[in-house]
Amino acid sequence: MLLELPDGKQMTEIDDLTKAQIVKMILEKQTEKALEKLSEFYHVTSPQIVVGTIKGKRRTVYALYIPKERKIYALNSEIFFNPFVVLHEYYHHIRSKLGVHRGSERNANKFAQEFIDAYKKIVGMVDGT
């Protein structure tokens, strides 16, 4: 998935090996390191990820990105290590930092799924499956 910058240009897509490495870091409980690596690629500050809930959203979401705070709030610490949820919320972070915040949920799901698919593909190649 290419992200469009505010000036209309598109950013280069991350290769599958790097996507797989990001997912692996999250699974290995190195979520902050994974977010830092992604943020370097997208040239944005890394969001903070914390355990906490937002009033009115306590039981309806696993995680939530708050642009003004640059924080991803996770329902519990297990969510820190769920690549799909973390990458979904990270998508909201980069979209808000790039000044484009529309079509978010579907595109955030697609963004996260691309990382998961790349991980499965790379792991499959290594395992020979």
C-alpha positions as CSV (number, residue, x, y, z in Angstrom):
1,M,0.0,0.0,0.0
2,L,1.5,3.3,-1.1
3,L,0.8,6.3,1.2
4,E,0.2,9.6,-0.4
5,L,2.0,12.6,1.1
6,P,0.2,16.0,1.5
7,D,2.0,17.3,-1.7
8,G,0.5,14.4,-3.7
9,K,3.7,12.4,-4.0
10,Q,3.6,8.8,-2.9
11,M,6.1,7.1,-0.5
12,T,8.0,4.0,-1.5
13,E,6.4,0.8,-0.2
14,I,8.2,-1.2,2.4
15,D,9.5,-4.5,1.1
16,D,8.1,-7.9,2.3
17,L,11.2,-8.8,4.2
18,T,11.1,-5.6,6.3
19,K,7.4,-6.0,6.8
20,A,8.0,-9.6,8.1
21,Q,10.8,-8.3,10.4
22,I,8.4,-5.7,11.9
23,V,5.8,-8.4,12.6
24,K,8.4,-10.6,14.1
25,M,9.6,-7.8,16.4
26,I,6.0,-7.2,17.7
27,L,5.5,-11.0,18.2
28,E,8.8,-11.1,20.1
29,K,7.6,-8.3,22.4
30,Q,9.8,-5.6,20.9
31,T,6.8,-3.4,19.8
32,E,8.5,-0.1,20.6
33,K,11.5,-1.1,18.5
34,A,9.2,-2.1,15.7
35,L,7.4,1.3,15.8
36,E,10.7,3.1,15.9
37,K,11.8,1.2,12.8
38,L,8.6,2.0,11.0
39,S,8.8,5.7,12.0
40,E,12.3,6.0,10.6
41,F,11.0,4.6,7.3
42,Y,8.1,7.0,7.2
43,H,10.1,10.0,8.6
44,V,7.7,10.6,11.5
45,T,8.1,10.6,15.3
46,S,7.3,7.3,16.8
47,P,4.0,7.0,18.7
48,Q,4.0,6.0,22.4
49,I,2.1,2.8,23.2
50,V,0.5,2.6,26.6
51,V,-2.0,0.4,28.5
52,G,-5.1,2.4,29.1
53,T,-8.6,3.1,27.9
54,I,-10.4,6.1,26.6
55,K,-13.8,7.1,28.1
56,G,-16.6,5.8,26.0
57,K,-14.4,3.3,24.2
58,R,-13.5,1.0,27.1
59,R,-15.3,-2.1,25.9
60,T,-15.6,-1.5,22.2
61,V,-12.0,-1.4,20.9
62,Y,-8.8,-3.3,21.6
63,A,-6.7,-0.2,20.9
64,L,-7.1,3.4,19.9
65,Y,-4.8,6.0,18.4
66,I,-5.1,9.6,19.8
67,P,-3.4,12.0,17.3
68,K,-3.1,15.0,19.7
69,E,-1.2,12.8,22.2
70,R,0.7,10.7,19.6
71,K,-0.3,7.7,21.7
72,I,-1.7,4.3,21.0
73,Y,-3.8,3.2,23.9
74,A,-4.1,-0.6,24.3
75,L,-6.8,-2.3,26.3
76,N,-4.2,-4.5,28.0
77,S,-0.5,-5.4,27.7
78,E,-1.3,-8.5,25.5
79,I,-2.5,-6.1,22.7
80,F,1.1,-4.7,22.6
81,F,2.1,-7.9,21.0
82,N,-0.7,-8.3,18.5
83,P,0.8,-7.2,15.2
84,F,-2.5,-6.7,13.4
85,V,-3.9,-4.3,16.1
86,V,-0.6,-2.5,16.6
87,L,-0.1,-2.0,12.8
88,H,-3.7,-0.9,12.3
89,E,-3.3,1.8,15.0
90,Y,0.2,2.8,13.6
91,Y,-1.5,3.4,10.2
92,H,-3.7,6.0,11.9
93,H,-0.5,7.5,13.3
94,I,1.2,7.9,10.0
95,R,-1.9,9.1,8.2
96,S,-2.4,11.8,10.8
97,K,1.3,12.8,10.7
98,L,1.2,13.0,6.9
99,G,-1.9,15.2,7.1
100,V,-4.2,12.8,5.4
101,H,-6.8,11.1,7.6
102,R,-9.6,9.6,5.5
103,G,-10.8,6.2,4.5
104,S,-9.1,5.1,7.7
105,E,-10.6,1.9,9.0
106,R,-10.6,-0.1,5.7
107,N,-7.1,1.2,4.8
108,A,-5.7,0.6,8.3
109,N,-6.9,-3.0,8.1
110,K,-5.4,-3.4,4.6
111,F,-2.1,-1.8,5.8
112,A,-1.9,-4.2,8.8
113,Q,-2.9,-7.2,6.7
114,E,-0.1,-6.6,4.2
115,F,2.4,-6.9,7.0
116,I,0.8,-10.1,8.3
117,D,0.7,-11.6,4.8
118,A,4.4,-10.7,4.2
119,Y,5.3,-12.4,7.5
120,K,3.4,-15.5,6.6
121,K,5.0,-15.5,3.1
122,I,8.6,-15.2,4.5
123,V,8.0,-17.7,7.3
124,G,6.6,-20.1,4.7
125,M,9.7,-19.7,2.5
126,V,11.9,-20.4,5.5
127,D,9.8,-23.4,6.6
128,G,9.5,-24.7,3.1
129,T,5.7,-24.7,3.2
